């Protein structure tokens, strides 16, 4: 038994539905006590335990797999967000993560996603699902959807700008940030202030590529080493990669910012 904000007692029972502040509807599937009411969100299938007063009064219970309706994003019809065992579909989790990155309300929003948007063709989950399901790479273990390789500096999530990549390649593309904003990526000033070290991160290990007296020379060494390793990764995964990704890796040009 719980009290509504009008002071009257209310009984919460299995099957009751409530809508949170984001507009996501949830159904009660188990009532343990006032501090543990188990609900399943209708659209995503995500199951959480919430307090009764959040259901009845302030509506502060969240579905982290439910993107707000910002920018016209919606679920659509005909594509599963759940597996038969009730767990949330990997493609739905991926889509919801993209939506979170693109809108300011998201806790996941940070500097690297500043200015990112999602194309109209992917604002509907069903359309996103249909594009992903055609690409078997979405089922590969430890592969990720990348938006940065095919189009340098890309800020738009779309089927023409995104591709699935192994974590090894995706992490390597994102790695190597210098501690100093004044130096190129991969270049570090020695403690004595007289020369520059070049360091390339590969599979969690730091490869020291020497010391150089000029920033320009050090940056060139880093550039050549990173581009060479990207070509080797392209050949390693050639038979699995999207042809667009393979060509992009072979022709990748490292800039001072990456």
Secondary structure as the mmCIF struct_conf table of DSSP 4:
data_model
#
loop_
_struct_conf.conf_type_id
_struct_conf.id
_struct_conf.beg_label_comp_id
_struct_conf.beg_label_asym_id
_struct_conf.beg_label_seq_id
_struct_conf.end_label_comp_id
_struct_conf.end_label_asym_id
_struct_conf.end_label_seq_id
STRN STRN1 UNK A 2 UNK A 3
TURN_TY1_P TURN_TY1_P1 UNK A 5 UNK A 6
BEND BEND1 UNK A 7 UNK A 7
STRN STRN2 UNK A 9 UNK A 10
TURN_TY1_P TURN_TY1_P2 UNK A 14 UNK A 15
STRN STRN3 UNK A 17 UNK A 19
TURN_TY1_P TURN_TY1_P3 UNK A 21 UNK A 22
BEND BEND2 UNK A 23 UNK A 23
STRN STRN4 UNK A 25 UNK A 33
TURN_TY1_P TURN_TY1_P4 UNK A 34 UNK A 35
STRN STRN5 UNK A 36 UNK A 41
TURN_TY1_P TURN_TY1_P5 UNK A 42 UNK A 44
STRN STRN6 UNK A 47 UNK A 50
HELX_RH_AL_P HELX_RH_AL_P1 UNK A 52 UNK A 53
HELX_RH_PI_P HELX_RH_PI_P1 UNK A 54 UNK A 58
TURN_TY1_P TURN_TY1_P6 UNK A 64 UNK A 65
BEND BEND3 UNK A 69 UNK A 69
HELX_RH_3T_P HELX_RH_3T_P1 UNK A 70 UNK A 72
STRN STRN7 UNK A 74 UNK A 74
BEND BEND4 UNK A 77 UNK A 79
BEND BEND5 UNK A 81 UNK A 81
STRN STRN8 UNK A 82 UNK A 82
TURN_TY1_P TURN_TY1_P7 UNK A 84 UNK A 85
BEND BEND6 UNK A 86 UNK A 86
HELX_LH_PP_P HELX_LH_PP_P1 UNK A 87 UNK A 87
STRN STRN9 UNK A 88 UNK A 88
HELX_LH_PP_P HELX_LH_PP_P2 UNK A 89 UNK A 89
HELX_RH_AL_P HELX_RH_AL_P2 UNK A 90 UNK A 102
BEND BEND7 UNK A 103 UNK A 103
TURN_TY1_P TURN_TY1_P8 UNK A 104 UNK A 105
TURN_TY1_P TURN_TY1_P9 UNK A 107 UNK A 108
HELX_RH_3T_P HELX_RH_3T_P2 UNK A 111 UNK A 113
TURN_TY1_P TURN_TY1_P10 UNK A 114 UNK A 115
STRN STRN10 UNK A 117 UNK A 118
HELX_RH_3T_P HELX_RH_3T_P3 UNK A 120 UNK A 122
BEND BEND8 UNK A 123 UNK A 123
STRN STRN11 UNK A 124 UNK A 124
HELX_RH_AL_P HELX_RH_AL_P3 UNK A 125 UNK A 133
TURN_TY1_P TURN_TY1_P11 UNK A 134 UNK A 134
HELX_RH_3T_P HELX_RH_3T_P4 UNK A 136 UNK A 139
BEND BEND9 UNK A 140 UNK A 140
TURN_TY1_P TURN_TY1_P12 UNK A 141 UNK A 142
STRN STRN12 UNK A 143 UNK A 146
BEND BEND10 UNK A 147 UNK A 151
TURN_TY1_P TURN_TY1_P13 UNK A 152 UNK A 153
STRN STRN13 UNK A 156 UNK A 157
BEND BEND11 UNK A 158 UNK A 158
TURN_TY1_P TURN_TY1_P14 UNK A 159 UNK A 161
STRN STRN14 UNK A 163 UNK A 166
HELX_RH_AL_P HELX_RH_AL_P4 UNK A 167 UNK A 174
BEND BEND12 UNK A 179 UNK A 179
TURN_TY1_P TURN_TY1_P15 UNK A 181 UNK A 182
BEND BEND13 UNK A 183 UNK A 183
TURN_TY1_P TURN_TY1_P16 UNK A 185 UNK A 186
STRN STRN15 UNK A 187 UNK A 189
TURN_TY1_P TURN_TY1_P17 UNK A 191 UNK A 192
BEND BEND14 UNK A 193 UNK A 194
STRN STRN16 UNK A 196 UNK A 202
TURN_TY1_P TURN_TY1_P18 UNK A 203 UNK A 204
STRN STRN17 UNK A 205 UNK A 212
BEND BEND15 UNK A 213 UNK A 214
HELX_RH_AL_P HELX_RH_AL_P5 UNK A 215 UNK A 236
TURN_TY1_P TURN_TY1_P19 UNK A 237 UNK A 240
BEND BEND16 UNK A 241 UNK A 241
HELX_RH_AL_P HELX_RH_AL_P6 UNK A 243 UNK A 250
TURN_TY1_P TURN_TY1_P20 UNK A 251 UNK A 251
TURN_TY1_P TURN_TY1_P21 UNK A 256 UNK A 257
#
